[in-house]
Amino acid sequence: MATDAETLSIRADTRRRWVLALPAVTIITLFSILPLGVVVAYSFLTPGDYGNVKWIISFEGWFHVLFERDIFDDTVSLSDAHLTIVVRSVLLSLATTGITLVLGVPTAWFIATRPQRQRAFWLFLITIPFWTNLLVRTIAVQEMIRSDGIVNRLLLWLGLIDAPIQMMFTNFAILLGMAYVFLPLMVLPVYAAIERFDFRLAEAGYDLYASRLYCLRKVVLPQVKAGIIAGSILVFVPSLGAYVTPRIMGGGTTLMLGNLIETQFGQGRDWPLGAALSLTLTALVLVALVWYTRLTTRERRDG
């Protein structure tokens, strides 16, 4: 009887958990899984004449992700424009992650080593940008580096340049904008990891005559590596699919994947290609997340 009672209790607990999870499962299904299914279906259809799709099975959308067909003799070649945008998106996302890592780790270390009463103030300063709309923050960066912006005017006043430097609508402008926008996403998880760090371990390393660099590599970084990896993923993933910042800082000429997808659903009127590009972006994000999951699982297994 005891076994039957335990089984009934487990079943009742399972049903109760499913009932509690039902609202979340419903929302995820309606607003995530079903729209994703629509995108997958559209990627295998034929483009409509003026947008939308024709319900005729076609693989042209996926074909045009990497290849293009000559309109005169139907010869096939690699789509240089798409490949350039994909490579640019990945490289700029990696560069953004690297810059925020270089700036974010010392910032997080500084905050974590302040007295307890001061940490809330410094974290408050880090989170202030989140109170402002992304578009406003991006335009603020644009005002800094445009031809008659603060940076150029300062350089002209100091006599370091004779004419304004063209910084807008370049890869540099996009990189600067994304690094500014996503820097807090690096600082916060690294700060959380450093705050849990037992600083007595570093002191023990110094007592054993370890240099500061050796102590950093062998004692500190292994302990805060989980925060660094989490921050890198939090920066890389949204950078890869960024739309607003590349659109404003790139001026519509220096595109990233998000801009290319929007173009296909808008002016290009090729919804299957836009859907295929969207799924390509999703696949790139999944590769990063799988790498992160495997890395953290290995870390947990190794203790």
C-alpha positions as CSV (number, residue, x, y, z in Angstrom):
1,M,0.0,0.0,0.0
2,A,2.9,2.4,0.8
3,T,4.2,2.0,-2.7
4,D,0.8,2.7,-4.2
5,A,0.4,5.8,-2.1
6,E,3.8,7.1,-3.1
7,T,3.0,6.4,-6.8
8,L,-0.3,8.3,-6.5
9,S,1.5,11.2,-4.7
10,I,4.1,11.4,-7.5
11,R,1.4,11.4,-10.2
12,A,-0.5,14.1,-8.3
13,D,2.6,16.2,-8.0
14,T,3.4,15.8,-11.7
15,R,-0.1,16.9,-12.7
16,R,0.1,19.9,-10.4
17,R,3.5,20.9,-11.9
18,W,2.0,20.6,-15.4
19,V,-1.0,22.7,-14.4
20,L,1.3,25.4,-13.0
21,A,3.5,25.3,-16.1
22,L,0.6,25.4,-18.5
23,P,0.4,29.2,-18.9
24,A,4.1,29.4,-19.7
25,V,3.9,26.4,-22.1
26,T,0.9,28.0,-23.9
27,I,2.7,31.4,-24.3
28,I,5.9,29.7,-25.6
29,T,3.8,27.6,-28.0
30,L,1.7,30.5,-29.3
31,F,4.4,33.2,-29.6
32,S,7.6,31.2,-30.2
33,I,7.1,27.6,-31.6
34,L,4.2,28.4,-33.9
35,P,5.8,31.6,-35.5
36,L,9.0,29.6,-35.9
37,G,7.0,26.9,-37.7
38,V,5.5,29.5,-40.0
39,V,9.0,30.8,-40.8
40,V,10.2,27.3,-41.6
41,A,7.2,26.7,-43.9
42,Y,7.7,30.0,-45.7
43,S,11.4,29.1,-46.4
44,F,10.2,26.2,-48.6
45,L,7.7,28.2,-50.6
46,T,7.7,30.3,-53.7
47,P,7.9,34.1,-53.5
48,G,4.7,36.0,-54.3
49,D,4.6,38.6,-57.0
50,Y,4.3,41.6,-54.6
51,G,5.5,40.1,-51.4
52,N,3.9,37.2,-49.4
53,V,4.3,33.7,-50.7
54,K,2.7,31.3,-53.2
55,W,1.9,27.9,-51.7
56,I,4.1,26.1,-54.2
57,I,7.0,24.0,-52.7
58,S,10.4,25.5,-53.7
59,F,14.0,25.3,-52.5
60,E,15.0,28.6,-54.1
61,G,14.9,30.5,-50.8
62,W,17.6,28.2,-49.3
63,F,19.5,28.1,-52.6
64,H,19.8,31.9,-52.7
65,V,21.2,32.1,-49.1
66,L,24.6,31.0,-50.5
67,F,24.3,31.0,-54.3
68,E,22.9,33.2,-57.1
69,R,21.9,32.4,-60.6
70,D,22.8,34.6,-63.6
71,I,19.6,36.1,-65.1
72,F,21.0,35.6,-68.7
73,D,22.6,32.2,-68.8
74,D,21.4,30.6,-65.5
75,T,25.0,29.9,-64.4
76,V,25.4,29.4,-60.7
77,S,27.9,31.2,-58.5
78,L,28.4,32.0,-54.9
79,S,26.4,34.9,-53.6
80,D,29.2,37.2,-52.7
81,A,26.9,39.8,-51.2
82,H,25.3,37.4,-48.8
83,L,28.5,35.7,-47.8
84,T,30.1,39.1,-47.2
85,I,27.2,40.1,-44.9
86,V,27.3,36.8,-43.0
87,V,31.1,37.1,-42.5
88,R,30.8,40.7,-41.5
89,S,28.1,39.9,-39.0
90,V,30.1,37.1,-37.4
91,L,33.3,39.1,-37.3
92,L,31.7,42.3,-35.9
93,S,29.9,40.2,-33.3
94,L,33.1,38.5,-32.2
95,A,34.9,41.9,-32.2
96,T,32.1,43.4,-30.1
97,T,32.4,40.4,-27.7
98,G,36.1,41.0,-27.4
99,I,35.9,44.7,-26.8
100,T,33.2,44.3,-24.2
101,L,35.3,41.6,-22.5
102,V,38.4,43.8,-22.4
103,L,36.4,46.7,-20.9
104,G,33.9,44.7,-18.9
105,V,36.1,42.4,-16.8
106,P,38.2,45.3,-15.3
107,T,35.0,47.2,-14.7
108,A,33.3,44.2,-13.0
109,W,36.5,43.7,-10.9
110,F,36.5,47.3,-9.8
111,I,32.9,47.1,-8.7
112,A,33.3,43.8,-7.0
113,T,36.3,45.0,-5.0
114,R,34.5,48.2,-3.7
115,P,33.1,48.3,-0.2
116,Q,29.7,46.6,0.1
117,R,27.8,49.9,0.5
118,Q,29.4,51.4,-2.7
119,R,28.7,48.5,-5.0
120,A,25.0,49.3,-5.4
121,F,25.9,52.8,-6.6
122,W,28.3,51.5,-9.3
123,L,25.9,48.9,-10.5
124,F,23.3,51.6,-10.7
125,L,25.6,53.5,-13.0
126,I,26.1,50.4,-15.2
127,T,22.4,49.7,-15.5
128,I,21.3,53.4,-16.3
129,P,21.6,52.8,-20.1
130,F,18.9,50.1,-19.9
131,W,16.5,52.8,-18.8
132,T,16.8,54.5,-22.2
133,N,15.4,53.2,-25.5
134,L,18.0,51.4,-27.7
135,L,17.3,53.9,-30.5
136,V,18.1,56.9,-28.3
137,R,21.3,55.3,-27.1
138,T,22.4,54.6,-30.7
139,I,21.6,58.1,-31.8
140,A,23.6,59.4,-28.9
141,V,26.7,57.5,-30.2
142,Q,26.0,58.8,-33.6
143,E,26.1,62.4,-32.3
144,M,29.5,61.7,-30.9
145,I,31.2,60.5,-34.0
146,R,29.4,62.2,-36.9
147,S,31.4,64.7,-39.1
148,D,30.4,67.7,-37.0
149,G,30.1,65.7,-33.8
150,I,31.9,66.1,-30.5
151,V,34.9,63.9,-31.4
152,N,35.7,65.6,-34.7
153,R,35.1,69.1,-33.2
154,L,37.5,68.3,-30.3
155,L,40.2,67.0,-32.7
156,L,39.8,70.1,-34.9
157,W,40.1,72.4,-31.9
158,L,43.2,70.6,-30.7
159,G,44.7,70.9,-34.2
160,L,45.2,67.1,-34.6
161,I,43.3,67.0,-37.9
162,D,42.6,69.4,-40.7
163,A,39.3,68.0,-41.8
164,P,36.6,65.9,-40.1
165,I,37.2,62.2,-40.1
166,Q,34.5,60.1,-41.7
167,M,33.6,57.6,-39.0
168,M,29.9,57.2,-39.6
169,F,28.5,54.5,-41.9
170,T,31.6,52.3,-41.5
171,N,32.3,49.0,-39.7
172,F,34.0,51.0,-37.0
173,A,30.8,53.0,-36.3
174,I,28.8,49.8,-36.0
175,L,31.4,48.2,-33.8
176,L,31.5,51.2,-31.5
177,G,27.7,51.4,-31.3
178,M,27.3,47.7,-30.5
179,A,30.1,47.7,-27.9
180,Y,28.5,50.6,-26.1
181,V,25.0,49.1,-26.2
182,F,26.0,45.6,-25.1
183,L,28.7,46.4,-22.6
184,P,26.4,46.1,-19.5
185,L,25.5,42.6,-20.6
186,M,29.1,41.7,-20.2
187,V,29.7,43.5,-16.9
188,L,26.8,42.1,-14.9
189,P,27.5,38.3,-15.2
190,V,31.2,38.8,-14.8
191,Y,30.5,41.0,-11.7
192,A,28.3,38.2,-10.3
193,A,31.1,35.7,-10.8
194,I,33.8,37.9,-9.2
195,E,31.5,38.7,-6.3
196,R,31.4,35.0,-5.4
197,F,35.2,34.7,-5.8
198,D,37.0,33.9,-2.5
199,F,39.8,36.5,-2.4
200,R,41.6,34.5,0.2
201,L,42.7,32.2,-2.7
202,A,44.5,35.1,-4.4
203,E,46.1,36.0,-1.1
204,A,47.3,32.4,-0.7
205,G,48.8,32.6,-4.2
206,Y,50.7,35.7,-3.2
207,D,51.9,34.0,0.0
208,L,53.3,31.2,-2.2
209,Y,55.3,33.8,-4.2
210,A,53.1,33.7,-7.3
211,S,53.3,36.8,-9.4
212,R,50.2,38.9,-10.1
213,L,50.0,37.6,-13.7
214,Y,50.4,34.0,-12.7
215,C,47.8,34.4,-9.9
216,L,45.4,36.0,-12.4
217,R,45.8,33.1,-14.9
218,K,45.8,30.2,-12.5
219,V,43.6,31.3,-9.6
220,V,41.3,34.1,-10.6
221,L,40.3,33.4,-14.2
222,P,39.4,29.7,-13.6
223,Q,37.1,30.8,-10.8
224,V,35.3,33.5,-12.8
225,K,35.4,31.8,-16.2
226,A,31.7,30.8,-16.0
227,G,30.8,34.5,-15.7
228,I,33.0,35.4,-18.6
229,I,31.6,32.7,-20.8
230,A,28.0,33.7,-19.9
231,G,28.7,37.4,-20.6
232,S,30.3,36.5,-23.9
233,I,27.2,34.6,-25.0
234,L,24.9,37.4,-23.8
235,V,26.9,39.8,-26.0
236,F,27.5,37.6,-29.0
237,V,24.0,36.4,-29.6
238,P,22.2,39.8,-29.7
239,S,25.1,41.3,-31.6
240,L,24.7,38.7,-34.4
241,G,21.1,39.6,-34.9
242,A,21.4,43.3,-34.2
243,Y,19.2,45.5,-36.4
244,V,18.8,49.0,-35.0
245,T,22.4,49.8,-34.3
246,P,23.8,48.6,-37.7
247,R,20.9,50.3,-39.5
248,I,21.7,53.7,-37.9
249,M,25.4,53.5,-37.6
250,G,25.9,51.8,-41.0
251,G,23.5,54.1,-42.8
252,G,21.8,51.3,-44.7
253,T,25.0,50.6,-46.8
254,T,27.0,48.5,-44.3
255,L,24.5,45.7,-43.6
256,M,24.4,42.9,-41.1
257,L,22.2,39.8,-41.1
258,G,19.3,41.5,-39.3
259,N,19.3,44.3,-41.9
260,L,19.5,41.8,-44.8
261,I,16.5,39.8,-43.4
262,E,14.5,43.0,-43.1
263,T,15.4,44.0,-46.7
264,Q,14.1,40.7,-48.0
265,F,10.7,41.0,-46.2
266,G,10.5,44.7,-47.2
267,Q,12.0,46.1,-50.5
268,G,13.2,42.8,-51.8
269,R,9.7,41.1,-51.4
270,D,11.3,37.7,-51.2
271,W,9.8,36.2,-48.1
272,P,11.2,32.7,-48.6
273,L,14.7,34.0,-48.8
274,G,14.1,36.2,-45.8
275,A,12.7,33.2,-43.9
276,A,15.7,31.1,-44.9
277,L,18.1,33.8,-43.8
278,S,16.3,34.1,-40.5
279,L,16.7,30.3,-39.9
280,T,20.4,30.7,-40.9
281,L,20.8,33.3,-38.2
282,T,18.9,31.0,-35.8
283,A,21.3,28.2,-36.6
284,L,24.4,30.4,-36.0
285,V,22.9,31.4,-32.6
286,L,22.2,27.7,-31.8
287,V,25.8,26.8,-32.6
288,A,27.0,29.4,-30.0
289,L,24.4,28.2,-27.4
290,V,25.4,24.5,-27.9
291,W,29.1,25.4,-27.5
292,Y,28.2,27.3,-24.3
293,T,26.1,24.3,-23.0
294,R,28.8,21.8,-23.7
295,L,31.5,24.0,-22.2
296,T,29.5,24.6,-19.0
297,T,28.6,20.9,-18.8
298,R,32.2,19.9,-19.0
299,E,33.1,22.5,-16.3
300,R,30.4,21.1,-14.0
301,R,31.6,17.5,-14.6
302,D,35.2,18.5,-13.9
303,G,34.2,20.2,-10.7
